[in-house]
Amino acid sequence: MKKFCFVVSVIALAAMARPTQSHAQKSSSGDNSFFLRTNLIHWVTLTPDLGFEYRYKDTYAILLSGSTTPGLWTFDSGMRWGLSKFNLEGRYYTGVNKKWYIGLGYQQGVFNFYNPVNNIGRQANLFALGVTGGYMLKLSESLSLDFNLGLGYAYLDYFQKYHRVTMNGNDMLTLSSTSNEVVFTVDRSKTVKLVPTVTQIGVSLVWKM
């Protein structure tokens, strides 16, 4: 009888300990990791990009990235393009193998874009807030591709709309106090705008450090 009670006691203790052990294993199964990332679309648009990501238990993540053009690009077509910004984003990864995610992102920067087709340029300070979503495609143990899209609102401060003018045959790319060298006139200045927009779009190469 004593042996029977001992065996029952051991089985009962083992049954009670099993859930606790499984929970402990599950709690430690996550991986806290650092990632180095770059948005390939930004490189295609001549806006080099670099960012870092910290991921907690493969579920929660904080991203910080920045991109900038080296000065103001001026193309043969007459188009001008310049952008500098940083992006701060929080993410929640979900689904099988944590491949899908949703997040909230904040951006701040400046932009300048001139389209020679309609002779209209726009420049402003940029502040944006949007919801992001995407999918991580694993290429190897260390490399992944991140496909993401963000939608939200952008606040444009000190917004200016301008167009080029040519006077006395001069069409320079710099402002001057001489009237013969004026290249654009500002249609609106020191105005603000709140517009719905695509806050970000990306195909990023992600490297686990």
Buried (B, 14 or more C-beta within 10 A) or exposed (E): EEEEEEEEEEEEEEEEEEEEEEEEEEEEEBEEBEBEBBBEBBEEBEBBBBBBBEBEBBBBBBBEBBBBBEEBBEEEEBBBBBBBBBBBBBBEBEEEEBBBBEBBBBBBBBBBBBBBEEEBBBBBBBBBBBEBBBBBEEEEEEEBBBEBBBBBEBBBEEBBBBBBEEEEEBEEEEEEEEEEBBBBEEEEEEEEEEEEBEBBBBBBBBEBE
